[in-house]
Amino acid sequence: MSNKITKTELDEIKNHEVAGKEYTNGEISVFWKRDLCIHSANCLVGSPLVFNLRKRPWVDIDGATSEEIIKTVDSCPSRALTYLIHQKEKAAAAKETAQPKDNTARIEILRDGPALVKGDFIILDPDKNRMTPTTAVAALCRCGASKKKPFCDGSHKKVGFTD
């Protein structure tokens, strides 16, 4: 699954509708949206020279190649981390990703955490109103403590949820 930032997400960050921070090396920009972070630590494990909580800023965009950073960002299950490939990289990336994508909905249960829904899906509230987020991934609460139900807000860590 790709965590390439959508135009809507980019506009939300630039218009300050969503709290986000941009880190760029000229080839790519990585965006971090703290309110979406579920602390899976995929970034810390995948690229410890780029993502390091003990340093400020915590993202060193020059700590790895753009390709390695993209691979790590793509592993972020909540899309708290997304990326934008700048123009000169787009042509090369387009050739590599010419294969059709499988957008079948998938549900992944994270140990001691939320259920991730990925792909093409729609979430409706009890009144049949659409609640689907603007991304192709939704982290659904399994612990019952989230203040953003049905979506996860990371409360499972605070309440010690285990499964």
C-alpha positions as CSV (number, residue, x, y, z in Angstrom):
1,M,0.0,0.0,0.0
2,S,1.3,3.4,-0.9
3,N,1.3,6.3,1.6
4,K,1.8,8.9,-1.2
5,I,0.0,12.0,0.0
6,T,-3.2,12.9,-1.8
7,K,-4.1,16.4,-3.0
8,T,-6.8,16.7,-0.3
9,E,-4.3,15.7,2.5
10,L,-1.8,18.2,1.2
11,D,-4.3,21.0,1.0
12,E,-5.5,20.2,4.6
13,I,-1.9,20.5,5.9
14,K,-1.1,23.7,3.9
15,N,-4.4,25.3,5.0
16,H,-3.7,24.3,8.6
17,E,-6.9,22.3,8.8
18,V,-4.8,19.3,9.9
19,A,-1.7,19.6,12.2
20,G,1.2,18.5,10.1
21,K,4.9,19.0,9.7
22,E,6.9,18.7,6.4
23,Y,10.5,17.4,6.1
24,T,12.1,17.6,2.6
25,N,15.4,16.7,0.9
26,G,14.5,18.1,-2.5
27,E,13.6,14.8,-4.0
28,I,10.8,13.9,-1.6
29,S,8.9,15.5,1.2
30,V,7.7,13.5,4.2
31,F,4.6,14.8,6.1
32,W,3.9,13.8,9.7
33,K,0.3,14.3,11.0
34,R,0.6,13.7,14.8
35,D,-3.1,13.3,15.3
36,L,-3.2,10.2,13.1
37,C,-0.2,8.5,14.7
38,I,-1.0,5.3,16.5
39,H,2.6,4.7,17.6
40,S,3.1,1.5,15.7
41,A,6.9,2.3,15.6
42,N,7.3,1.0,12.0
43,C,9.2,4.2,11.2
44,L,11.5,3.9,14.1
45,V,12.3,0.3,13.3
46,G,12.3,0.7,9.5
47,S,14.7,3.7,9.3
48,P,16.2,4.5,12.7
49,L,18.7,6.9,11.1
50,V,15.8,8.9,9.7
51,F,13.2,8.6,12.5
52,N,14.7,9.0,16.0
53,L,12.6,10.2,18.9
54,R,15.7,11.2,20.9
55,K,16.7,13.9,18.4
56,R,15.2,17.2,17.4
57,P,13.9,17.4,14.9
58,W,12.9,13.7,15.2
59,V,13.0,13.3,11.4
60,D,16.4,13.5,9.7
61,I,15.4,13.4,6.0
62,D,19.0,13.0,5.0
63,G,19.5,9.9,7.1
64,A,18.7,7.5,4.2
65,T,17.9,7.5,0.5
66,S,14.6,8.7,-0.8
67,E,13.7,5.1,-1.9
68,E,14.4,3.8,1.6
69,I,12.4,6.5,3.3
70,I,9.5,5.9,0.9
71,K,9.6,2.2,1.8
72,T,9.5,3.0,5.5
73,V,6.7,5.6,5.1
74,D,4.7,3.1,3.1
75,S,4.8,0.8,6.2
76,C,3.0,3.4,8.4
77,P,-0.4,1.8,9.0
78,S,-2.3,4.9,10.1
79,R,-0.9,7.2,7.3
80,A,0.4,9.6,10.0
81,L,3.4,9.6,7.7
82,T,2.9,10.3,4.0
83,Y,5.2,11.5,1.2
84,L,5.3,13.5,-1.9
85,I,7.7,12.8,-4.8
86,H,8.9,16.0,-6.4
87,Q,8.7,16.5,-10.1
88,K,12.0,15.1,-11.3
89,E,11.4,11.9,-9.4
90,K,7.8,11.5,-10.7
91,A,8.8,10.3,-14.2
92,A,11.1,7.6,-12.9
93,A,8.5,6.4,-10.3
94,A,5.7,6.3,-12.9
95,K,7.6,3.8,-14.9
96,E,8.2,1.6,-11.9
97,T,4.6,1.6,-10.7
98,A,2.9,0.9,-14.1
99,Q,1.4,-2.3,-12.7
100,P,-2.3,-2.3,-11.8
101,K,-3.1,-2.0,-8.1
102,D,-5.3,-4.3,-6.1
103,N,-7.7,-2.2,-4.0
104,T,-9.6,-5.0,-2.4
105,A,-10.6,-4.1,1.1
106,R,-8.5,-5.8,3.8
107,I,-8.7,-5.8,7.5
108,E,-5.6,-6.3,9.6
109,I,-5.8,-6.7,13.4
110,L,-2.8,-5.2,15.1
111,R,-1.7,-6.9,18.3
112,D,-2.7,-4.9,21.3
113,G,-4.0,-2.1,19.0
114,P,-6.6,-1.1,16.4
115,A,-8.1,-2.9,13.4
116,L,-6.7,-1.4,10.1
117,V,-9.0,-1.4,7.2
118,K,-7.2,-0.9,3.9
119,G,-8.3,-0.6,0.2
120,D,-11.7,0.4,-1.2
121,F,-14.3,0.7,1.6
122,I,-17.0,2.9,3.0
123,I,-17.8,3.3,6.7
124,L,-21.3,4.3,7.6
125,D,-22.6,5.6,11.0
126,P,-25.9,4.1,12.5
127,D,-27.9,6.7,10.5
128,K,-26.2,5.6,7.2
129,N,-24.1,8.8,7.0
130,R,-20.7,8.3,5.4
131,M,-17.8,8.4,7.9
132,T,-15.0,7.2,5.6
133,P,-11.8,9.1,6.1
134,T,-10.1,10.8,3.1
135,T,-7.4,8.1,3.1
136,A,-7.4,4.5,1.9
137,V,-6.6,3.3,5.5
138,A,-8.7,3.6,8.6
139,A,-7.6,2.5,12.1
140,L,-10.7,1.3,14.0
141,C,-10.8,1.2,17.8
142,R,-10.9,-2.2,19.4
143,C,-10.3,-1.2,23.0
144,G,-13.4,1.0,23.5
145,A,-11.5,3.9,25.0
146,S,-11.1,6.1,21.9
147,K,-12.6,9.6,22.0
148,K,-12.9,9.5,18.2
149,K,-14.9,6.3,17.8
150,P,-15.1,4.3,15.7
151,F,-11.6,5.5,14.8
152,C,-8.5,4.8,17.0
153,D,-6.9,7.7,18.8
154,G,-4.1,5.7,20.5
155,S,-6.0,5.4,23.8
156,H,-5.3,1.6,23.8
157,K,-1.8,2.4,25.0
158,K,-3.0,4.5,27.9
159,V,-5.6,1.9,29.1
160,G,-3.2,-1.0,28.7
161,F,-5.4,-2.8,26.1
162,T,-4.1,-6.3,25.2
163,D,-5.6,-9.1,23.2
